[in-house]
Amino acid sequence: MSRHPLRFAVQAFAPGSPDEWRALARRAEDLGYSALHLADHYIGPGPALDPTNHPVQVVAAIPAMAVAAEVTSSIRIGCRVLCVDYHQPVVLAKELATIDWFAGGRLEIGLGAGWLEAEYDAMGIPFAAHATRIERLAETTDLIRACFAGGSVDVRGEHVRAHDFAALPPPPGPGRIMIGGGSPRVLRLAGERADIVSLNFDNRSGRIGTEGFASGTAERSAEKIEWVKQGAGARFSDLELEIAAYFVVVTDDREGVLTSMAPMFALSPEELAGHGHALVGSVDEIADAIVERRERLGISYVTVGVEAVEAFAPVVARLAGT
């Protein structure tokens, strides 16, 4: 198994003000994080979103990414992940190429098939069958690859058609594409076509809850990586594997925290300790867990929430680039 250098990112949903967002981008860069991510959600609080348990995203991802790129100089800017159904493909490709052009090639292009059916409905967007959404994701990925390659664009898919024009602006590089999800079809596609594979919950229920969380145990995470391998074949060693640590607790009382938290997720403390989306313990214990997961599973890229950006910073300082 190829061993990629460890990288760390921060993901934010709800900056309190424009100045807070700019300050977070600069702070993440100063602390040595590799990337700053948003997600791609549009509706505010209300009857559509409340039953899903999904956090509210205050700002739209694409303009916020542009602002973050403008106030930083080295950190990568991205989205974990853009829902392809929410964007006209050619417009999306040009917007991303434009951000990358201004940012000097620092964009990470996160793409996903979409899963939050209640948001689709509230926005008036048809929620197609799972297979159809993955087909759109594949074709959108092909289009963005073509646009970032420069030259003439000719993509004639079932869902995405773009031809007879040159892609502008010319991107600084080929672009690094992250594809994220938790189902076999999405992860096989990610293995086949992405540069970075983002391992996420299986969110087929359309809400955040114990069912989705259970899909991120150590055993289930290993199963997901097998699906990635099936899609990747010989190129698997070239892929970066990323995962979000949604639950980060830096503490000297690891056993006590695990014991108190585990029942919330219908898991045992031992299952929570090995859960792919949880990191609990002292800086030493968390660092050891990250290194062990890279050696065992190949996961070398970890994203934490903005609430953990300072507490997790000693881990970043110790491990980033190693």
DOTILO-18010 format. One record per residue (C-alpha): residue number from 0; x, y, z. Coordinates in Angstrom, 2 decimals. Each point is the difference from the previous one (the first is absolute). Last residue first. Layout:
BEGIN
REC  num        x        y        z
REC  NUM        X        Y        Z
...
END
This chain:
BEGIN
REC  num        x        y        z
REC  321     5.05    13.13     7.48
REC  320    -1.38     3.09    -1.72
REC  319    -2.24     1.03     2.88
REC  318     0.63    -2.23     3.04
REC  317     1.15     2.01     3.01
REC  316    -1.32     3.46    -0.88
REC  315    -3.29    -1.49    -1.17
REC  314    -0.39    -1.91     3.26
REC  313     0.80     3.18     1.93
REC  312    -2.72     1.80    -2.05
REC  311    -2.81    -2.35     1.08
REC  310    -1.11     2.17     2.91
REC  309     0.14     3.14    -2.16
REC  308    -1.98    -1.21    -3.03
REC  307    -2.38    -2.21     1.97
REC  306    -3.15     2.16    -0.31
REC  305     0.83     0.50    -3.68
REC  304    -0.62    -3.64    -0.70
REC  303     2.81    -2.40    -0.75
REC  302     1.22    -1.47    -3.29
REC  301     2.54    -2.83    -0.16
REC  300     2.15    -0.99    -2.99
REC  299     2.29    -3.03     0.15
REC  298    -2.43    -2.93     0.09
REC  297     1.97    -3.00    -1.32
REC  296    -1.97    -2.55     2.03
REC  295     2.50    -1.66     2.35
REC  294     3.01     2.33    -0.17
REC  293    -2.12     3.12    -0.39
REC  292    -2.30    -1.12     2.78
REC  291     2.97    -0.60     2.31
REC  290     1.41     3.47    -0.69
REC  289    -3.34     1.63     0.79
REC  288    -0.45    -2.07     3.17
REC  287     3.51     0.86     1.24
REC  286    -0.65     3.71    -0.52
REC  285    -3.28    -0.28     1.89
REC  284     1.67    -1.76     2.93
REC  283     2.90     2.49     0.17
REC  282    -2.31     3.03    -0.23
REC  281    -2.10    -1.54     2.76
REC  280    -3.08    -2.00    -0.80
REC  279    -2.97    -0.22    -2.35
REC  278     0.02     0.00    -3.80
REC  277    -3.29    -0.99    -1.63
REC  276    -1.01    -0.38    -3.66
REC  275     1.72    -3.32    -0.67
REC  274    -1.29    -1.58     3.19
REC  273     2.70    -1.90     1.84
REC  272    -0.60     1.55     3.42
REC  271    -3.76     0.04    -0.66
REC  270    -0.02    -3.76    -0.47
REC  269     1.97    -0.51     3.22
REC  268    -2.34     2.30     1.93
REC  267    -2.93    -2.11    -1.24
REC  266    -2.31     1.50    -2.57
REC  265    -3.61     1.21    -0.04
REC  264     1.17     3.47    -1.02
REC  263    -0.93     1.90     3.18
REC  262     0.96    -3.14     1.95
REC  261     3.66     0.50    -1.04
REC  260     0.43     3.52     1.34
REC  259     0.26    -0.64     3.76
REC  258     2.28    -3.03    -0.26
REC  257     2.14     1.61    -2.67
REC  256     0.41     3.14     2.09
REC  255     1.00    -1.97     3.09
REC  254     2.42    -2.20    -1.89
REC  253     1.73     2.95    -1.64
REC  252     0.42     2.05     3.16
REC  251     3.02     2.12    -1.01
REC  250    -2.17     1.74    -2.58
REC  249    -0.07     1.26    -3.57
REC  248    -3.51    -0.83    -1.19
REC  247    -0.59    -0.18    -3.75
REC  246    -3.31    -1.29    -1.35
REC  245    -0.56     0.78    -3.67
REC  244     3.41    -1.38    -0.89
REC  243    -0.45     0.34    -3.76
REC  242     1.71    -2.56    -2.20
REC  241     2.41     0.29    -2.91
REC  240     1.73    -2.70    -2.06
REC  239     2.61     1.29    -2.43
REC  238     0.21    -2.04    -3.16
REC  237     3.19    -0.97    -1.82
REC  236     0.18    -3.43     1.66
REC  235    -3.44    -0.83    -1.37
REC  234     1.06     0.52    -3.63
REC  233     0.35    -3.73    -0.71
REC  232    -3.69    -0.67     0.58
REC  231    -1.78     3.17     0.99
REC  230    -3.63    -1.07    -0.09
REC  229     0.44    -3.20     1.97
REC  228     2.48     1.72     2.29
REC  227    -2.58     2.64     0.92
REC  226    -2.48    -2.76     0.84
REC  225     2.65    -1.60     2.23
REC  224     0.47     3.36     1.69
REC  223    -3.69     0.00     0.84
REC  222     0.33    -3.39     1.67
REC  221     2.86     1.31     2.15
REC  220    -2.24     2.87     1.08
REC  219    -2.75    -2.48     0.88
REC  218     2.33    -2.00     2.23
REC  217     1.40     3.05     1.78
REC  216    -3.47     1.44     0.51
REC  215    -1.27     2.64    -2.42
REC  214    -3.30    -1.59    -1.09
REC  213    -1.24     0.12     3.61
REC  212    -0.01     3.80    -0.25
REC  211    -2.47    -0.17    -2.86
REC  210    -2.42    -2.15     1.94
REC  209     0.57     1.98     3.22
REC  208    -1.25     3.20    -1.56
REC  207     0.39     2.58    -2.75
REC  206    -2.89    -0.08    -2.43
REC  205    -0.70    -1.07    -3.57
REC  204    -0.05    -3.70     0.88
REC  203     2.50    -0.67    -2.82
REC  202     2.68     1.83     1.95
REC  201     2.70    -2.67     0.01
REC  200     2.52     2.02     1.97
REC  199     3.03     1.48    -1.72
REC  198     3.32    -1.05    -1.49
REC  197     1.45     2.77    -2.17
REC  196     2.08    -1.36    -2.87
REC  195     2.70     2.34    -1.35
REC  194     1.32    -0.13    -3.58
REC  193    -3.35    -1.15    -1.33
REC  192    -1.02    -2.06    -3.05
REC  191    -0.05    -3.77     0.64
REC  190     0.26    -0.08     3.77
REC  189    -2.61     2.72     0.25
REC  188    -2.29    -1.98    -2.29
REC  187     0.44    -3.06     2.21
REC  186    -0.72     2.22     3.00
REC  185    -3.20     1.36    -1.51
REC  184    -1.30    -3.42    -1.00
REC  183     0.84    -1.67     3.33
REC  182    -1.69     2.70     2.10
REC  181     1.67     2.40     2.43
REC  180     0.80     3.14    -1.91
REC  179     2.71     2.32    -1.22
REC  178     1.79     0.81    -3.22
REC  177     3.06     2.26     0.26
REC  176     1.44     1.44    -3.18
REC  175     3.42     1.60    -0.23
REC  174     0.28     2.55    -2.79
REC  173     1.99    -0.37    -3.24
REC  172     2.08     3.10     0.64
REC  171     0.00     3.81    -0.07
REC  170    -3.47    -0.05    -1.59
REC  169    -0.48     1.67    -3.40
REC  168    -3.03     2.25     0.42
REC  167    -1.62    -1.29    -2.12
REC  166    -1.00    -3.30    -1.62
REC  165    -0.16     0.02    -3.78
REC  164    -3.35    -0.54    -1.68
REC  163    -1.70    -2.48    -2.32
REC  162    -1.41    -2.36     2.62
REC  161    -1.80    -0.44     3.30
REC  160    -2.58    -2.67     0.81
REC  159    -0.55    -1.36     3.49
REC  158    -2.87    -2.39     0.78
REC  157     0.30    -2.84    -2.53
REC  156     3.52     1.00    -0.88
REC  155     1.50     1.99    -2.83
REC  154     3.13     1.74     1.25
REC  153     2.06     1.92    -2.57
REC  152     2.02     2.91     1.37
REC  151     2.80     1.59    -2.04
REC  150     3.27     1.01     1.62
REC  149     0.80     0.00     3.67
REC  148     0.37    -3.05     2.24
REC  147    -2.00     1.68     2.75
REC  146    -3.06     0.15    -2.24
REC  145     0.31    -3.65    -1.00
REC  144     0.44    -1.17     3.60
REC  143    -3.01     2.11     0.97
REC  142    -2.06    -1.64    -2.74
REC  141     1.04    -3.53     0.96
REC  140    -0.86     0.68     3.64
REC  139    -3.41     1.29    -1.09
REC  138    -0.51    -3.23    -1.93
REC  137     0.85    -2.17     3.00
REC  136    -2.17     2.05     2.37
REC  135    -2.90    -0.11    -2.43
REC  134     0.31    -3.79    -0.17
REC  133     0.09    -0.09     3.80
REC  132    -3.25     1.96     0.17
REC  131    -1.59    -2.41    -2.45
REC  130     1.02    -3.05     2.03
REC  129    -1.40     1.49     3.21
REC  128    -3.38     0.75    -1.58
REC  127    -0.77     3.64    -0.71
REC  126    -0.87     2.68     2.54
REC  125    -1.65     2.69    -2.12
REC  124     1.07     3.53     1.02
REC  123    -2.68     2.31     1.41
REC  122     2.26     1.45     2.69
REC  121    -2.04    -1.43     2.89
REC  120    -0.16    -3.36    -1.76
REC  119     3.75    -0.16    -0.59
REC  118     0.58     1.02     3.61
REC  117    -2.29    -2.77     1.27
REC  116     1.84    -2.52    -2.20
REC  115     3.36     0.66     1.64
REC  114     2.12    -2.49    -1.99
REC  113     1.99     1.70    -2.74
REC  112     2.29    -1.65    -2.57
REC  111     3.21     1.56     1.27
REC  110     2.89     2.14    -1.20
REC  109     2.94     1.64     1.79
REC  108     2.34     2.05    -2.16
REC  107     3.05     0.95     2.02
REC  106     1.15     3.46    -1.12
REC  105     3.50     1.38     0.65
REC  104     1.02     0.48    -3.65
REC  103     0.94     3.66     0.19
REC  102    -3.04     1.11     1.97
REC  101    -1.34     2.35    -2.69
REC  100     0.21    -2.69    -2.68
REC   99    -1.29    -2.68     2.39
REC   98    -3.03     2.17     0.78
REC   97    -0.60     0.51    -3.73
REC   96     0.38    -3.71    -0.76
REC   95    -2.60    -0.76     2.67
REC   94    -2.46     2.53    -1.40
REC   93     0.62    -1.26    -3.52
REC   92    -0.64    -3.62     0.95
REC   91    -3.14     0.93     1.95
REC   90    -1.42     1.99    -2.92
REC   89     0.66    -2.92    -2.33
REC   88    -1.64    -2.46     2.39
REC   87    -3.14     1.98     0.98
REC   86     0.16    -0.28     3.78
REC   85    -2.14    -1.47     2.80
REC   84     0.01    -3.51    -1.48
REC   83     3.81    -0.12     0.24
REC   82    -0.07     0.23     3.78
REC   81     3.30     1.69     0.88
REC   80     1.85    -1.91     2.73
REC   79     1.90     0.43     2.31
REC   78     0.84     3.32    -1.59
REC   77     3.42     1.43    -0.65
REC   76     2.78     2.48     0.69
REC   75     3.63    -1.04     0.33
REC   74     2.15     1.95     2.44
REC   73     2.91     1.97    -1.48
REC   72    -0.83     3.69    -0.51
REC   71    -3.09     0.94     1.95
REC   70    -2.47     2.93    -0.07
REC   69    -1.05    -0.44    -3.65
REC   68    -0.42    -3.77     0.19
REC   67    -2.37     0.35     2.95
REC   66    -2.12     2.51    -1.92
REC   65    -0.16    -2.27    -3.05
REC   64    -0.99    -2.98     2.13
REC   63    -2.79     2.07     1.54
REC   62    -1.25     0.87    -3.50
REC   61    -0.14    -3.72    -0.89
REC   60    -1.32    -1.44     3.25
REC   59    -3.15     2.00     0.64
REC   58    -0.06     1.37     3.53
REC   57    -1.89    -0.86     3.19
REC   56     0.05    -3.78    -0.16
REC   55    -2.53    -1.37     2.46
REC   54     0.89    -3.26     1.67
REC   53    -1.85    -3.15    -1.08
REC   52    -2.29    -1.65     2.53
REC   51    -2.20    -1.06    -2.95
REC   50    -3.28     0.79     1.78
REC   49     0.93     3.74     0.23
REC   48     0.89     0.56    -3.65
REC   47    -3.37     0.18    -1.75
REC   46    -2.02     1.32     2.97
REC   45     2.33     2.96     0.48
REC   44     3.58     1.11     0.44
REC   43     1.84     1.23    -3.11
REC   42     0.29    -1.56    -3.43
REC   41     3.12     0.05    -2.15
REC   40     2.44    -2.83     0.55
REC   39     3.39    -0.65    -1.58
REC   38     2.65    -0.70     2.65
REC   37     2.96     2.21     0.85
REC   36     3.64    -0.91     0.04
REC   35     3.29     1.52     1.09
REC   34     3.14    -1.90    -0.96
REC   33     3.47    -1.08     1.09
REC   32    -0.23     1.13     3.62
REC   31     3.26     1.48     1.23
REC   30    -1.25     2.18     2.85
REC   29     0.61     3.20    -1.99
REC   28    -2.15    -1.26    -2.89
REC   27    -2.85    -0.94     2.32
REC   26     0.28     3.43     1.63
REC   25    -0.09     1.86    -3.32
REC   24    -3.11    -1.85    -1.19
REC   23    -1.62     0.36     3.42
REC   22     0.64     3.76     0.03
REC   21    -1.63     0.42    -3.42
REC   20    -3.04    -1.94     1.17
REC   19    -0.18     1.93     3.28
REC   18     0.19     3.32    -1.90
REC   17    -2.93    -1.00    -2.20
REC   16    -2.04    -0.81     3.11
REC   15    -1.05    -2.95     2.13
REC   14     1.53    -2.59    -2.27
REC   13    -2.44    -2.92    -0.18
REC   12     0.99    -3.17    -1.79
REC   11     3.76    -0.36     0.36
REC   10     2.41    -2.80    -0.94
REC    9     3.66    -0.01     1.04
REC    8     2.65    -2.08    -1.74
REC    7     2.90    -2.26     0.91
REC    6     2.67    -1.76    -2.03
REC    5     2.18    -3.02     0.74
REC    4     2.57    -0.91    -2.62
REC    3    -1.15    -2.88    -2.25
REC    2     1.01    -3.57     0.79
REC    1    -0.53    -2.34    -2.94
REC    0    -1.41    -3.39     0.99
END
